[in-house]
Amino acid sequence: MSFQAYLDNIEKQTGKTPQELIDLAEQKGFTPESKAGEVATWLKDEFKLGHGHAMSLVHVFKHGAVISDKHVNSASAHSDPSNTLRLDGIKNR
């Protein structure tokens, strides 16, 4: 599953865009320097996300929407069409 597909599935499950979840994390007092496990636990408890989905959102929260070019059009199961993830929601594409 591509990184973007993980984010899209999070949106489908929670009804919130990745950016909305990042904004909520900031409102809760989390920062990019927060421990990944603490942010992931909040996402799992509050939104019932699985570990992999929570950690994918934690990665974006801590590192931003740009991913490694090695995953772009790699023809692997984790291939993404772009190195920039869409955080603004599925309906905005």
BELDA-V554628 format. One record per run of one state. SS is the DSSP state (alpha for helix, beta for strand, coil for the rest). FROM is the first residue (numbers start at 1). TO is the last residue. Records with the same first field share a line. If there is no record, write none. Layout:
SS = FROM-TO  FROM-TO
This chain:
coil = 1-2  15-17  28-35  48-50  64-65  67-68  73-79  81-83  85-89  93-93
alpha = 3-14  18-27  36-47  51-63  69-71  90-92
beta = 66-66  72-72  80-80  84-84
